[in-house]
Amino acid sequence: MTAEPILYDCDPGHDDAIALVMAHRSPAIDLVGVTTTCGNATIERTTTNCLRILEFIGAAAVPVAQGCYRPLARPLVLGTADGPSGLEGSPYLPQATMPLQPLHAVDFLAEKLAAAAEPIRIVATGPLSNLGLLVLKHPEVLPKIRELIWMGGVFYRQSEIITPTEFNAFCDPEALRLVLASGVPIKMVGLDVTMQVLVEAPQYEELGRIDTPLGRLVVDWLKFYEKLHRNSMGVGGALHDPLALALVIDPTLVRFRPAHVGVDLSGTYAFGATVADFWNERGEPPNAEIANEVDADRFFALLYDLLRD
Amino acid sequence: MSPAGPNAETDMERIVLDVDSAGDDILAVLYAAASPDIRLEGVTTVTGAAGPIEQVTNVVLNTLSLAGRDDIPVAAGAWRPIVGNAKEDMEAPVNVEKQLIARYGERLKTFNPKAPPPRRPAHERHAVDFLIDTVLAAPGEITVVATGPMTNLGLAILQEPRFAASVKRFLLLGGCFGTPGNMTPVSEYNIWADPEAARIVLNAGADTILVPLDVCEDNRAATGMMTRDDLYDLDEAATDNPVARMIIDVFPIYIDIWREFFALMGFPMDDVITVALAAVPDICTMTEPRFVDVVLDGRLARGQTVAYHGRQILPGGGPATTRVCTGIDGRRFMRMFKDAIARYERSGGEPSR
């Protein structure tokens, strides 16, 4: 199998961490670079976490570039699910010694895209600040993005466990707006599908059988990560970011539907809401593919496979 | 050029000038390149009133060639604002030109014409990187002057957390307080064109001087506007001055347009005033440092500048670091401008006054 070169923009974050593990271990993916952004925690913390994870899993050769310390136009909002460090639950993870790239993420992405022989795919699982900055600063490389797979947004379902706005969109809606207007093909993997990949008792049982340092690390992460979900909604942790990443490996895990997507910049209760025009009332051509169905069992089978030695 | 005298290199204000190359930006570039008190480290360009970034950049390159200053780097910057406004609203300034064609016909050919290919390429770095590199190389020494939408400055702050704390001062042309706006009744073009960027800059906590329409596009500040009398003065002083010649040839139409469309007594020198303040801050009176915020929501008031004066019941505000210009010594300013342009005289004689 030829590994596909992938750039990954993330804010680890437990679920980003698991996505990083999957990206590194999948033979389908050649992780050519990772960029970090603020979101689940401050940029210093998400970057530190990223380096620790990569070094621990033997991926210290993957170049990492630090990105935005704040959203483009809004005050910084930090997530709470991942704890103060952004990666609680694995205090034994050693500090990293691998170096950080000297470039800002926006310039690193531009350099990697410009150097790529063929357009390449980017996976993004945090607020889109780095990608928004890329649109503003380096429009010349945008045609080199084959596709952006982004964990974000919510479109179809609102329920007791699904809010009308999604965190990544809420954190930097201006960046999302820039990316949606940029002409870059974008797949939005939103809460509609990611809230269906929940880690509950059967999943813990399967994961518990992977009796390796990596398997135990992932379970330790999940035990912390699920606290917020468990306490507020009564469900296990949702593997938002791993599902987005998994679509590089198996695009059939999720079904998509095209639509024109707008993002609300001035709401009161629905600030940052992503609104799809399924009836084409705006008369605008589709600017995104929106995830609406997921095969959660097959996703988990893929995850277990990648974690086993 | 006059002897160094009190204007030795070390006393010069080091500036980077960020422009969108509308008419008065050209004059601002020419002023900055000639002023004995200013060392122009570079010019960065941004999409704005003069159209796409290539046009803006080429206009600056050609202007500096005319000035004989091909040594000054010109770095191209942002091609669009962070959020911007509705497409038809963004294109409105260009459409104003079309309305004017009926009135001025052939004479409009000198108003923002398509720039011919420049003699030299732009700097290889992006404007944002040029700004960051220049400012971080000399912390506390560089005044960043912006006379267009503030997209490049906003991006520099977003990309480099040390940027705002490392500039000596921001000098910004933008906003309006008592004077009506030129985009909406309360919004001025530079702020309106990228309100999110302006808000980032005004919230950055850096020492800032804001030059609003009140001191340039208001007939109460008419002494600071360029009239045909000033063109006559430039002509009187010039023997062999290609820059003065260009201004005399090109700017009558600007004077006429601003008289007809905005009912102003002359061509407002917004951008030149802003640059001039870098070295001579006392040509304007200004407020104490205040927090100035920008309205982002809606359409009517989007881009409005709001200064926090006095005391309010509702909490709010931010860093009180912006002084807002409230008045101008227009005669003194126009003399400074004409003296600077006279320095492009090639016949070697002292410019006449």
Interface residues (C-beta under 8 A of the other chain):
Chain A: C68 Y69 R70 L72 A73 H104 V106 D107 S129 G132 L133 V135 L136 K137 H138 P139 E174 R177 L178 L265 S266
Chain B: A78 W79 R80 I82 V83 H126 V128 D129 T151 L155 L158 Q159 E160 P161 E196 R199 I200 L296 D297 G298
